[in-house]
Amino acid sequence: MNKLVVKPEFREWIEGLSKAYRSAQLKASVSVNTELIRFYFFLGEAIHKNKFQNEYGSSFFHLMSEELSRSLPGVKGLSPQNLRYAEKFFVLYSDDIKNFPQAVGELFSIPWGHHRTIIDKCKSFDEAFFYVRKTLNDNWSRSTLENHLASGLYQKKGAALTNFASLSPLPNGPLAQEITKDPYDFDFLAIRPEYDEKELKDALVSDIQRFLLELGSGFAFVGRETRMLVGESELYDDLLFYHTKLHCYVVVEVKTRKFQPSDLGQLSGYVAAVNHQQKTEGDGPTIGLLICKGKDEVLVKYCLENYSVPLGVSEYDLTHFIESEFKGSMPTIEEIEAGVKGNGKK
């Protein structure tokens, strides 16, 4: 790059930015991350609105980086790439953040590395701020954030077909909708292509930690096939959870086939039984969630109208499988236990 003549007014502009950095650095003793992100937002605004970018063209960010580094020796984060991110940061949020002044504190509270990841993947304020808020509220690491961005959580969040809006009153109705997804990604499972319903449930429980991550924050696993005595009948739900934010039980039923109207009748029975036998005075209404292989959305919507308990229907995606031969070569729990007992014989 040819040596450029640096004009005095450009140096004055750089010096002003350097003073702002030193001021932010002083405040950083109180809140390191908040003041640093606030400075990057200010820096992005200064870059976006300056008159020098047109004047120096493609050399602008390199020149600015050199001059800032000279003015602030030893300070990291002033590379040309980072300066470009600062401008993108300002552009992504500046038009909308003024309408949500209460969100400013949240925006400046997550690490810069998380912001850069969001900037790379999100094109709108709503999508980007969704991930900012989730990162802050759920304490996401950068790798967790990357996984949710890759899976398209923003598009799936709250997308289940439900009857929540028609139930009045349903405490925390909007939040209840928000805890749903459609579809759920089950590709974390180790399962053969010809799996049946029992194998799917076994796999979900075997990797319950990953399943809980896919369900989302707030879900706590209570148990599988919880026995409930109703009159002279015994009912066993598939999977029972408690949601710590909604303060209610969530019954999850899993089907390896397309939705059928009778599924909601079965699920509503489990929900009613949990309401009567496990729900306490401090709990909200139990929610039923059906996760199936496919669904006719119009049919689901019609069927949901007939129920007065909160129910939702979602699909799941499962495209990654293990070889059947490998699955068959692994010993079952029964075989392992038999082997242990056999080895113990004298």
C-alpha positions in Angstrom: 0.0 0.0 0.0 1.4 3.4 -1.0 2.2 5.7 1.9 -0.7 8.1 2.2 -0.5 11.7 3.3 -2.4 12.0 6.6 -4.2 15.3 6.8 -4.3 17.2 10.1 -8.1 17.1 10.3 -7.9 13.3 10.1 -5.4 13.2 12.9 -7.6 15.5 15.0 -10.5 13.1 14.4 -8.4 10.1 15.4 -7.3 12.0 18.6 -10.9 12.6 19.5 -11.7 8.9 19.2 -8.6 8.1 21.3 -9.8 10.4 24.0 -13.2 8.7 24.0 -11.4 5.3 24.3 -9.4 6.5 27.3 -12.6 7.7 28.9 -14.2 4.3 28.3 -11.1 2.6 29.6 -11.4 4.6 32.8 -15.0 3.6 33.3 -14.1 0.0 32.5 -12.9 -0.4 36.1 -16.6 -0.5 37.0 -17.9 -2.5 34.1 -15.4 -3.8 31.5 -17.7 -5.3 28.9 -20.5 -2.7 29.0 -18.1 0.2 28.5 -16.1 -1.6 25.8 -19.3 -2.5 23.8 -20.6 1.1 24.3 -17.3 2.4 22.9 -17.5 0.1 19.8 -21.1 1.4 19.2 -19.8 5.0 19.4 -16.8 4.0 17.2 -19.1 2.4 14.7 -21.2 5.6 14.6 -18.1 7.8 14.1 -16.9 5.6 11.3 -20.3 5.5 9.6 -20.8 9.2 9.7 -17.3 10.4 9.0 -16.2 12.1 5.8 -12.9 10.4 5.5 -14.1 7.0 4.3 -14.9 8.3 0.9 -11.7 10.3 0.8 -9.4 7.4 1.6 -11.4 4.7 -0.1 -10.3 1.1 0.3 -7.3 2.2 2.4 -9.5 3.9 5.0 -9.7 1.0 7.6 -6.0 0.2 7.3 -5.1 3.8 7.8 -7.5 4.3 10.6 -6.1 1.2 12.4 -2.6 2.4 12.0 -3.4 5.8 13.3 -5.4 4.6 16.3 -2.7 2.1 17.1 -0.1 4.8 17.1 -2.3 7.0 19.3 -3.2 4.2 21.6 -0.1 2.0 21.8 -0.6 -1.5 23.2 -4.4 -1.4 22.9 -6.0 -4.4 21.3 -9.1 -4.6 19.2 -8.2 -1.9 16.7 -7.5 -4.1 13.7 -9.1 -3.1 10.3 -11.4 -6.1 10.6 -12.6 -5.1 14.0 -13.2 -1.5 12.9 -15.4 -2.9 10.1 -17.3 -4.9 12.6 -17.8 -1.8 14.8 -19.4 0.0 11.8 -21.7 -3.0 11.1 -22.6 -3.1 14.8 -23.8 0.5 14.7 -25.7 0.0 11.4 -27.4 -3.1 12.5 -28.9 -1.6 15.7 -28.9 2.2 15.3 -32.3 2.7 13.5 -34.3 0.5 15.9 -32.6 0.8 19.2 -33.8 4.3 19.7 -37.4 2.9 19.8 -36.4 0.5 22.6 -34.4 2.6 25.1 -34.8 -0.2 27.7 -32.9 -2.6 25.5 -29.7 -0.5 25.4 -28.4 -2.0 28.6 -29.0 -5.5 27.2 -27.2 -4.7 24.0 -24.1 -3.5 25.8 -24.0 -6.5 28.2 -22.9 -9.4 26.1 -19.2 -10.0 24.9 -17.9 -8.5 21.7 -17.1 -11.9 20.3 -20.8 -12.8 20.6 -21.7 -9.6 18.8 -19.4 -10.4 16.0 -20.9 -13.8 15.6 -24.4 -12.3 15.5 -23.4 -9.6 13.0 -22.1 -12.3 10.7 -25.4 -14.2 10.7 -28.2 -11.8 11.2 -29.6 -9.3 8.8 -32.4 -7.6 10.8 -32.6 -5.9 14.2 -35.3 -8.2 15.4 -33.4 -11.4 14.6 -30.1 -10.0 16.0 -31.6 -8.7 19.2 -33.4 -12.0 19.7 -30.0 -13.7 20.0 -28.6 -10.8 22.1 -31.4 -11.3 24.6 -31.2 -15.1 24.6 -27.4 -14.9 25.1 -27.9 -12.6 28.1 -30.9 -14.4 29.7 -29.7 -17.9 29.2 -25.9 -17.2 29.7 -25.0 -18.8 26.3 -21.3 -19.4 25.5 -20.2 -18.4 22.0 -20.3 -22.1 20.8 -23.9 -22.4 22.1 -24.8 -19.2 20.3 -23.2 -20.5 17.1 -25.2 -23.7 17.4 -28.5 -21.9 17.8 -27.7 -19.6 14.9 -26.9 -22.6 12.7 -30.1 -24.3 13.6 -32.2 -21.2 12.9 -33.7 -20.9 16.4 -35.1 -17.5 15.6 -37.3 -18.9 12.8 -38.4 -22.0 14.9 -39.0 -20.3 18.2 -42.6 -20.2 19.2 -43.7 -21.7 15.9 -45.7 -24.7 17.2 -49.4 -24.8 16.4 -51.2 -24.3 19.7 -54.6 -23.2 21.1 -52.9 -21.0 23.7 -54.3 -17.7 22.4 -57.9 -19.0 22.5 -57.7 -20.0 26.1 -58.7 -17.2 28.5 -57.2 -16.7 30.9 -54.0 -18.6 30.3 -51.3 -17.2 32.6 -48.1 -16.3 30.7 -49.8 -17.2 27.4 -47.2 -15.4 25.3 -44.3 -17.0 27.2 -46.0 -20.4 26.9 -46.0 -19.9 23.1 -42.4 -18.8 23.1 -41.2 -22.0 24.8 -42.3 -24.0 21.8 -40.4 -24.7 18.6 -41.2 -26.1 15.2 -39.5 -28.2 14.1 -37.3 -29.8 16.8 -33.9 -31.0 15.7 -33.2 -34.6 16.8 -30.1 -35.0 14.8 -28.0 -35.3 18.0 -29.4 -38.8 18.5 -27.5 -42.0 17.8 -30.2 -44.1 16.2 -30.7 -46.5 13.3 -32.7 -45.6 10.2 -35.4 -48.1 10.9 -36.1 -46.8 14.4 -39.5 -47.3 16.1 -41.3 -45.2 18.7 -39.7 -46.9 21.6 -36.2 -46.6 20.2 -36.8 -42.8 19.7 -38.0 -42.3 23.2 -35.1 -44.5 24.6 -32.6 -42.4 22.6 -34.1 -39.1 23.8 -33.9 -40.2 27.4 -30.4 -41.6 27.0 -29.2 -38.2 25.8 -31.5 -36.2 28.0 -29.0 -33.3 28.4 -28.9 -32.7 24.6 -32.7 -33.1 24.5 -33.1 -30.5 27.2 -30.9 -28.1 25.3 -33.1 -28.6 22.2 -36.3 -28.0 24.2 -34.8 -24.7 25.5 -34.1 -23.0 28.8 -36.4 -23.6 31.7 -37.2 -27.3 31.0 -36.4 -29.7 33.9 -36.8 -33.5 33.3 -39.3 -35.1 35.8 -39.6 -38.6 34.4 -40.6 -41.0 31.7 -43.9 -43.0 31.6 -45.1 -41.5 34.9 -47.8 -43.8 36.3 -51.1 -42.2 37.0 -54.1 -44.2 38.3 -57.3 -42.7 36.9 -60.4 -44.6 38.1 -59.7 -48.2 37.2 -57.2 -47.3 34.5 -53.5 -46.7 34.5 -52.1 -43.9 32.3 -48.4 -43.5 31.4 -47.3 -40.3 29.7 -44.3 -40.4 27.4 -42.1 -37.7 29.0 -42.9 -35.3 31.8 -41.1 -32.0 32.4 -41.5 -29.0 34.7 -40.9 -25.5 33.3 -39.1 -23.3 35.8 -40.1 -20.0 34.2 -43.7 -20.8 33.5 -44.0 -22.8 36.8 -46.0 -25.6 35.2 -45.7 -29.2 34.1 -45.3 -29.9 30.4 -46.3 -33.3 29.1 -44.4 -34.3 25.9 -45.7 -37.0 23.7 -43.6 -38.3 20.8 -45.0 -39.9 17.7 -42.9 -41.4 14.8 -45.7 -41.0 12.3 -47.8 -38.1 11.0 -50.3 -36.3 13.3 -53.7 -38.0 13.9 -56.7 -36.3 15.6 -56.8 -39.1 18.2 -53.3 -38.0 19.4 -54.7 -34.8 21.0 -57.4 -36.8 22.8 -54.7 -39.0 24.4 -52.5 -36.0 25.2 -55.4 -34.1 26.8 -56.1 -37.0 29.0 -52.5 -37.0 30.3 -52.7 -33.3 30.9 -55.9 -33.6 32.9 -54.4 -36.4 35.0 -51.3 -34.3 35.8 -53.5 -31.3 36.7 -55.4 -33.5 39.1 -52.6 -35.6 40.6 -49.3 -33.6 40.4 -50.1 -29.9 39.9 -50.0 -27.9 43.1 -51.7 -24.7 44.0 -48.7 -22.7 43.0 -48.4 -24.3 39.6 -49.8 -22.9 36.4 -52.0 -25.0 34.0 -50.2 -28.1 32.6 -49.3 -27.8 29.0 -49.3 -30.7 26.5 -46.9 -30.8 23.6 -47.1 -33.4 20.8 -43.9 -33.8 18.7 -44.6 -35.9 15.6 -43.0 -36.9 12.3 -45.3 -34.7 10.2 -48.6 -32.8 10.3 -51.4 -31.4 8.2 -51.5 -27.8 9.6 -55.1 -27.2 8.7 -56.2 -30.4 10.3 -54.2 -29.6 13.5 -55.7 -26.2 13.7 -59.2 -27.6 13.4 -58.6 -30.3 16.0 -57.0 -27.8 18.5 -60.3 -25.8 18.6 -62.0 -28.7 20.4 -59.8 -28.6 23.5 -60.0 -26.4 26.6 -56.6 -27.4 27.9 -53.3 -25.9 26.5 -52.0 -28.1 23.7 -49.4 -27.7 21.0 -48.2 -29.7 18.0 -44.8 -29.6 16.5 -42.7 -31.7 14.1 -39.2 -33.1 14.5 -36.3 -33.4 12.0 -34.1 -36.5 12.1 -31.9 -37.2 9.1 -28.6 -38.5 10.7 -28.4 -42.1 11.5 -25.9 -44.8 12.6 -25.4 -47.9 10.6 -27.7 -50.8 11.5 -24.8 -53.1 11.7 -23.0 -50.9 14.3 -26.2 -50.7 16.3 -26.6 -54.4 16.2 -23.0 -55.0 17.4 -23.5 -53.0 20.6 -24.6 -55.0 23.6 -28.0 -54.2 25.2 -28.3 -53.2 28.8 -29.8 -56.6 29.5 -26.8 -58.3 27.8 -24.4 -56.3 29.8 -26.2 -57.1 33.1 -26.3 -60.8 32.2 -22.6 -60.7 31.5 -21.9 -59.1 34.8 -24.0 -61.6 36.7 -22.3 -64.4 34.7 -18.8 -63.2 35.6 -19.8 -63.1 39.3 -20.6 -66.8 39.3 -18.1 -69.2 41.0 
